Each structure stands twice: as structure tokens, then as C-alpha cells.
Amino acid sequence: MAENYLVIWVDGSIDTDNQDCKNKLEQLHTVINEVKLCTKPKQCVEFLNGMGGGKAFVISSGALGKNLVHNIHGMTQVDAIYIFHGNRALHEQWSKVRGIFNSMKPICESLKKIVAECQYNYDAIPMSFVPKRMMTEEATASSEQNHDQLP
């Protein structure tokens, strides 16, 4: 499960007492630990602006996405945007929009792939990016420490 990622679900009709909404939240929680619910685009924008680090995936209803996508598309913390029940022609012009979906299952499948790619890229940082001097100093210090511990 993804630790440094969160989903922000923006929909004016979110009702956490509704069983359908609960089911969708459960599906999202199988992929991402943290899911933030917003009923207004402004809440989403404010939350994104206040994020310290990490990446966010935004799921927006088609009705709210019309203006929201325009406001958040350029934010570096937004990795991908999903439109839930939206107008395909209206939203596909944006590169971060991964698609327009009518159910939560394909959104979750896409999120799994993106998170796996992000984690692979994070884990695959080559050692050439670690300064050679730092590696040599650590190896020397470790070797000296091991000799000091011999009986």
C-alpha cells in the first residue's frame, strides 16, 4: 500500500453515510492509505497548497472538475487527475487527466499502476548520485569501527 501518496476526492455529493460512497472509499483505501474528501474545489486547492511533500492523486466529479482541473493542473504535488462521471471532450485536453471513468474500480487499477511506477522510480535511484567521497568515508569509518571491536 502506498505511504507517501494520498487521494483527494472532490465531489459536491459525497455522503459518507451512503453505502455506495462507503464502498468507493473502501476500494480507494485498498490502494492508498490516506483519502481526503472535499465537497468544494476550494477545499482541494487549499489542501494542496498546504501540503508539505508527497504526491496527490485527485479524483473529481465531472461537474466540479471543469474549474478544478484548470486550477490544479500546474501544481507539482498533483501527480494525476481522474474525472468521475465527466464529459470526455471537456477534460481530455489536460495531460495530467488520466481518464474519465464511470466506476471506481478502473480508477483504483490505474492508481495501483502509477504508485508501483513511482515506487520503482524512487527505489531505482542509481548509486552514481551518491557522492563518491561520502561512500568512501562511510566505508572507511565502518572498517575502522569493525577493527576496534575485535577482541
Secondary structure as GFF3:
##gff-version 3
##sequence-region A 1 151
A	DSSP	beta_strand	2	10	.	.	.	ID=ss1
A	DSSP	alpha_helix	19	29	.	.	.	ID=ss2
A	DSSP	beta_strand	32	38	.	.	.	ID=ss3
A	DSSP	alpha_helix	41	50	.	.	.	ID=ss4
A	DSSP	beta_strand	55	61	.	.	.	ID=ss5
A	DSSP	alpha_helix	62	72	.	.	.	ID=ss6
A	DSSP	beta_strand	78	84	.	.	.	ID=ss7
A	DSSP	alpha_helix	88	91	.	.	.	ID=ss8
A	DSSP	beta_strand	97	101	.	.	.	ID=ss9
A	DSSP	alpha_helix	104	123	.	.	.	ID=ss10
A	DSSP	three_ten_helix	127	129	.	.	.	ID=ss11
A	DSSP	alpha_helix	132	148	.	.	.	ID=ss12
###
